Amino acid sequence: MPDVVLGIETSCDETAAAVMRNNALLSNVVYSQTIHSKYGGVVPELASRAHQKKIVRIVDSALDEACVKKRDITGIAVTSGPGLMGSLLVGLSFAQGLSLSLGVPCIGVNHLEAHIWAVALERKRLKPPFVSLLISGGHTQLIYVKGFGDYSTLGKTRDDACGEAFDKVAKLLGLGYPGGKFIDNLAKKGDSDFHRFPKLGPRGNNYDFSFSGIKTAVLYYLNSISEETKKEHISDICASFQMRVVEVLVDKTFRALKDTGCGKLVVAGGVAANSMLINNMKKRAKIDGVRFYYPSPVLCTDNAAMVANVGMKYLKKGISSNIGIEPKPLLSLKPTFLKGSTAKSKN
């Protein structure tokens, strides 16, 4: 059975590699591409080129940090989707080439599933069922996790992802990319009651989200004030925008917890590093008697430790991918039924 797994993540603009031995994380190396900051968003072609330049060095760094040689690797886990086509292809090509040269199994990992279980690297006693709020630059989903590989999507965004809204609002305010950290830092000094942006979203008794409206509301508000007012109150504007987004996330999530009768919540993804969100989730969880779990910032953003973690679980069950794993940019999160020790994954 594989006991030393190399994880590789190249779904977007982070080139990452990690090494796990059984349940112990030995290394987790992440290179975040900075070239996209001047464009206010990820440029796919530039991202894939950067992965090509960095992947060998990043993998070698992860192996060195873990004091592991290539010959010690007994399994490889690599993100197969969702993500950018070119970026995924770089990681998959490298992983499968190394798998063939070493004669070890390789497993394609769903990036969304990896995020869900990232917190388990730190909270070993976390057991399903639980509700997971997965929030990042590309995804916003509420997922009922019945067990490992058994998922039910309760709701998702109908337009912009949560992190995408932060990036777009940050661009409107003349801040950097990615926008979440800049807005969060400024919001700490601001008044969240300065301006009440409308609480927009899908109507009806559902768990879906919509963030395009709040982004447009910020745009209209900025167009209605002077440049001097914007500069003077930029922290207040950030706090007001962020609070409205947080309110929507908290309300929908805890309604899902109540309706499912589940007493455990996991928040995952890049936006899980947002301080206002975590503080408000903690307060609501204490009131509702919900056990709340969230990963450290290093495990919130895209990383290979979460990929290695999920990949090892599948590999230990005898599940690996066929040679020629194809990148799946639009891969969704669907139940994966783990039944036999010789099953093959198509991811």
VENRA-V531306 format. One record per residue. N is the residue number from 1. PSI is psi in radians with two decimals (999 if undefined). OMEGA is omega in radians with two decimals (* if undefined). D_LAST is the distance of its C-alpha to the last C-alpha in whole Angstrom. Layout:
N;PSI;OMEGA;D_LAST
N;PSI;OMEGA;D_LAST
This chain:
1;2.44;3.13;20
2;2.26;3.10;19
3;-0.24;3.05;21
4;1.89;-3.05;21
5;2.28;3.02;17
6;2.18;3.09;17
7;2.45;-3.14;15
8;2.29;-3.13;14
9;2.11;3.09;14
10;0.71;-3.02;15
11;-0.45;-3.09;14
12;-1.83;-3.07;17
13;0.36;2.98;21
14;2.23;3.01;20
15;2.05;-3.00;20
16;2.59;3.07;19
17;2.55;-3.14;19
18;2.74;3.11;20
19;2.28;3.05;21
20;2.44;2.97;21
21;1.98;-3.01;23
22;-2.06;-3.12;22
23;0.19;-3.10;23
24;2.24;3.08;25
25;2.06;-3.08;23
26;-0.52;3.13;25
27;2.71;3.12;25
28;1.69;-3.05;23
29;2.23;-3.11;24
30;2.23;3.00;23
31;2.03;3.13;24
32;2.13;-3.12;25
33;2.29;-3.13;26
34;-0.16;-3.04;29
35;-0.42;-3.05;30
36;-0.24;-3.04;28
37;-0.63;-3.10;31
38;-0.20;3.11;34
39;-0.16;3.13;32
40;0.30;-3.13;31
41;2.93;-3.08;27
42;2.25;3.05;24
43;1.93;-3.01;25
44;-0.79;-3.10;21
45;-0.72;3.11;23
46;-0.61;3.13;25
47;-0.82;-3.11;22
48;-0.63;3.09;20
49;-0.73;3.14;23
50;-0.68;3.08;24
51;-0.75;-3.13;21
52;-0.68;-3.10;22
53;-0.53;-2.96;25
54;-0.35;-2.91;24
55;-0.71;-3.14;21
56;-0.79;-3.12;23
57;-0.70;-3.11;26
58;-0.75;3.10;23
59;-0.78;3.11;22
60;-0.67;3.13;25
61;-0.71;3.13;26
62;-0.71;3.12;24
63;-0.73;3.13;25
64;-0.79;-3.12;28
65;-0.59;-3.14;29
66;-0.08;-3.06;27
67;0.78;-3.12;29
68;2.38;3.06;27
69;2.78;3.12;27
70;-0.63;-3.12;24
71;-0.29;3.13;25
72;-0.27;-3.09;25
73;2.28;3.12;21
74;-0.04;3.09;19
75;2.68;-3.13;15
76;2.33;3.08;13
77;2.33;-3.08;11
78;2.46;3.11;10
79;2.21;3.12;9
80;-0.17;3.11;6
81;2.95;-0.17;8
82;2.96;-3.12;10
83;-2.90;3.12;13
84;2.33;-3.06;15
85;-0.95;-3.10;14
86;-0.70;-3.14;16
87;-0.79;3.10;16
88;-0.71;-3.08;12
89;-0.63;3.12;13
90;-0.87;-3.13;15
91;-0.75;-3.13;13
92;-0.73;-3.14;11
93;-0.77;3.13;14
94;-0.82;-3.08;16
95;-0.77;-3.10;13
96;-0.59;3.07;13
97;-0.76;3.12;16
98;-0.67;3.10;17
99;-0.78;3.13;15
100;-0.73;-3.09;17
101;-0.55;-3.13;21
102;-0.27;-3.10;21
103;0.64;-3.14;19
104;2.72;-3.13;17
105;2.66;3.11;13
106;2.45;-3.13;10
107;2.28;3.03;7
108;2.21;-3.05;5
109;2.39;3.05;6
110;2.13;-3.09;7
111;-0.64;-3.13;11
112;-0.75;3.11;12
113;-0.67;3.13;12
114;-0.74;3.11;13
115;-0.75;-3.11;16
116;-0.73;-3.03;17
117;0.09;-3.13;17
118;-0.68;-3.10;19
119;-0.42;-3.14;22
120;-0.31;3.06;22
121;-0.46;-3.13;22
122;-0.51;-3.13;26
123;1.40;-3.01;27
124;-0.44;-3.07;26
125;0.00;3.12;28
126;2.17;3.13;25
127;2.48;3.04;24
128;2.86;0.13;23
129;2.68;3.02;24
130;2.84;3.05;24
131;2.32;3.13;24
132;2.22;2.99;22
133;1.91;-3.10;23
134;1.95;-3.04;20
135;2.17;-3.12;22
136;-2.97;3.13;21
137;-0.36;-3.10;22
138;-0.14;-3.03;19
139;2.50;2.95;19
140;1.88;-3.07;21
141;2.55;2.94;20
142;2.14;-3.01;22
143;2.31;3.04;20
144;1.99;-3.10;21
145;1.84;-3.13;19
146;-0.53;-3.14;21
147;3.02;3.11;19
148;2.13;-3.11;16
149;0.03;-3.10;13
150;1.77;-2.99;16
151;2.57;3.07;16
152;2.09;3.13;18
153;2.07;-3.12;19
154;-0.65;-3.12;23
155;2.82;3.14;23
156;2.98;3.13;22
157;2.53;3.11;24
158;-0.08;3.13;25
159;-1.91;-3.13;26
160;2.54;2.96;26
161;2.81;-3.11;24
162;-0.89;3.14;26
163;-0.56;3.10;25
164;-0.68;3.10;26
165;-0.71;3.09;29
166;-0.76;-3.13;30
167;-0.73;-3.10;30
168;-0.69;3.10;31
169;-0.68;3.09;34
170;-0.67;3.12;35
171;-0.69;3.10;35
172;-0.57;-3.10;38
173;-0.04;3.13;40
174;0.45;3.13;39
175;-3.13;-3.09;37
176;-3.12;3.10;35
177;2.46;-0.10;31
178;2.54;-2.93;29
179;-0.41;-3.03;31
180;-0.82;-3.07;30
181;-0.60;3.14;32
182;-0.77;3.12;35
183;-0.75;-3.13;36
184;-0.78;-3.13;35
185;-0.74;3.12;38
186;-0.65;-3.11;40
187;-0.48;3.13;40
188;-0.43;-3.13;41
189;0.03;-3.04;45
190;3.04;3.11;45
191;1.97;-3.09;46
192;-0.22;3.09;43
193;0.12;-3.10;46
194;-0.78;3.11;47
195;2.28;-3.13;46
196;1.68;3.06;44
197;2.62;-3.09;41
198;2.51;3.10;41
199;1.59;-3.03;38
200;2.79;3.10;36
201;3.04;3.14;33
202;2.36;3.11;32
203;2.78;3.10;35
204;3.03;-3.10;35
205;1.34;-3.12;34
206;3.05;-3.13;30
207;0.30;-3.14;27
208;2.79;-3.13;26
209;2.82;3.01;27
210;2.18;-3.11;29
211;0.00;3.12;30
212;-0.56;-3.12;31
213;-0.75;-3.13;34
214;-0.61;3.09;35
215;-0.76;3.13;34
216;-0.64;3.12;37
217;-0.69;3.09;39
218;-0.74;3.12;39
219;-0.84;-3.14;40
220;-0.70;3.14;43
221;-0.78;-3.14;44
222;-0.60;3.11;44
223;-0.33;-3.09;46
224;-0.13;-3.12;49
225;2.87;-3.14;50
226;2.85;3.11;51
227;-0.59;3.12;49
228;-0.73;3.11;52
229;-0.71;3.12;51
230;-0.79;-3.13;47
231;-0.70;-3.11;48
232;-0.61;-3.03;50
233;0.44;-3.07;48
234;-0.62;3.10;44
235;-0.67;3.12;43
236;-0.69;3.13;45
237;-0.75;3.10;42
238;-0.77;-3.12;39
239;-0.69;-3.13;40
240;-0.76;3.10;41
241;-0.85;-3.07;38
242;-0.70;-3.14;36
243;-0.68;3.13;37
244;-0.72;3.10;37
245;-0.78;-3.14;33
246;-0.73;3.14;33
247;-0.76;3.13;35
248;-0.78;-3.13;33
249;-0.78;-3.13;30
250;-0.82;-3.10;32
251;-0.85;-3.11;34
252;-0.73;-3.08;31
253;-0.80;-3.08;29
254;-0.39;3.00;32
255;-0.66;3.09;32
256;-0.69;3.10;29
257;-0.76;3.14;30
258;-0.77;-3.08;33
259;-0.55;3.12;32
260;-0.24;-3.10;29
261;0.36;-3.09;32
262;2.41;-3.09;29
263;0.22;3.14;31
264;2.39;-3.13;28
265;2.34;3.03;27
266;2.19;3.04;24
267;2.26;-3.04;24
268;2.85;3.13;21
269;2.99;-3.05;21
270;-0.66;-3.10;23
271;-0.21;3.08;26
272;-0.17;3.08;26
273;-0.07;-3.11;28
274;2.15;-3.02;31
275;-0.70;-3.14;34
276;-0.69;3.12;35
277;-0.86;-3.10;32
278;-0.74;3.14;32
279;-0.74;-3.14;36
280;-0.62;3.07;36
281;-0.73;3.13;33
282;-0.79;-3.12;35
283;-0.79;-3.12;38
284;-0.67;3.13;37
285;-0.68;3.12;35
286;-0.72;3.14;38
287;-0.75;-3.06;40
288;-0.03;3.14;38
289;0.64;-3.12;37
290;2.39;3.05;34
291;2.17;-2.97;32
292;2.26;-3.13;30
293;2.43;3.06;28
294;2.59;-3.07;26
295;2.86;3.00;25
296;2.71;-3.11;27
297;-0.65;-3.11;27
298;-0.42;3.12;25
299;-0.01;3.07;22
300;-0.85;3.14;23
301;2.96;-3.13;22
302;2.27;-3.12;18
303;2.88;-3.10;18
304;-0.25;3.11;17
305;-0.74;-3.13;18
306;-0.54;3.11;16
307;-0.78;3.10;13
308;-0.68;-3.12;15
309;-0.89;3.14;16
310;-0.72;3.14;13
311;-0.70;3.13;11
312;-0.67;3.13;15
313;-0.76;3.13;15
314;-0.77;-3.11;12
315;-0.65;3.12;13
316;-0.37;3.08;16
317;0.09;3.12;16
318;0.28;-3.12;15
319;2.12;3.09;11
320;3.03;-3.10;9
321;2.69;3.04;7
322;2.72;3.06;9
323;2.42;-3.12;11
324;0.68;3.09;10
325;2.21;-3.12;6
326;2.51;3.06;7
327;2.42;-3.13;8
328;1.53;-3.07;8
329;-0.51;-3.08;11
330;0.41;-3.13;12
331;2.26;3.13;9
332;2.99;3.12;11
333;1.95;-3.12;11
334;2.75;3.10;11
335;2.35;3.06;13
336;1.95;-3.06;11
337;2.04;-3.07;13
338;1.75;-3.04;14
339;-1.02;-3.02;16
340;2.81;-3.10;17
341;-0.10;-3.12;17
342;0.22;-3.11;15
343;2.67;3.10;12
344;2.41;3.10;9
345;2.54;3.08;6
346;-0.10;-3.11;4
347;999;*;0
